[in-house]
Amino acid sequence: MAEDESVPPAPRKRADARRNQATLLDAAAAAFVESGVDAPVRDIATRAGVGVGTIYRHFPTRADLIVAVYRHQVEACAEAGPALLTNSTTPHTALRAWIDLFVDFLVTKHGLAEAMQSSDTGFETLHAYFLDRLVPVCATLLDACVASGEIRSDLEAIQLMRGVGNLCIGADNPGYDARRLVEVLIAGLRAQADPV
């Protein structure tokens, strides 16, 4: 094939189509928070202001919708890291804000963990995707905090994320405050730990 006959790239979704899909995914995420991943599609459609057919046109199966919501939320968390680092007063402030978003991401996944353990092949790559997108963001935030002298230098991003994840496991139990425990963990990272 001659160079001038090359295949053009696939067209990108229009900005309004991307916004509409983001609205639909945000509505699905909100429904999952309230009712778990088995939330009725009609409830998700009502939240998004679309018809049920629109959801099925974009996401033919529930597994497709769950995967899309998961990826959408991972992307939002990944994109927030650099923005927070740019717009926060200190790297530690950015790290704390990002960890808050990460906690929100973890504790709002009612039923998602079980769904991801199913035999559906669409879920197989999600954990690797999660790590590939979020570990580098967390590492960048940690590196900036270390460079500014705000935190200890002996913790890797994956260790911090696992620690936060483990603290979020009991978030559904009454009287258990995962966010408070994560605050204690983050305060303990300080080069000279401040009381929380």
Number of C-alpha atoms within 10 A of each C-alpha: 6 5 6 6 7 8 8 6 6 6 6 8 10 9 9 9 11 12 12 15 19 17 16 24 23 18 20 27 27 16 20 22 17 13 14 17 23 14 17 15 19 14 15 23 20 13 16 20 13 15 13 16 13 13 22 15 9 13 15 12 11 16 18 16 21 23 19 20 20 21 17 17 21 20 15 14 20 22 14 18 23 16 12 19 21 12 11 13 10 15 25 24 17 24 24 17 17 23 22 16 17 22 20 15 16 19 18 18 17 18 14 18 11 10 16 19 11 12 9 11 11 14 17 13 11 16 10 10 14 16 14 12 16 22 18 15 21 23 19 18 24 25 18 19 24 20 13 12 15 19 23 16 15 7 14 13 18 15 11 19 19 11 13 23 17 14 21 21 13 14 17 13 9 7 8 14 14 21 18 12 15 21 16 15 16 20 18 16 21 18 14 12 14 11 9 11
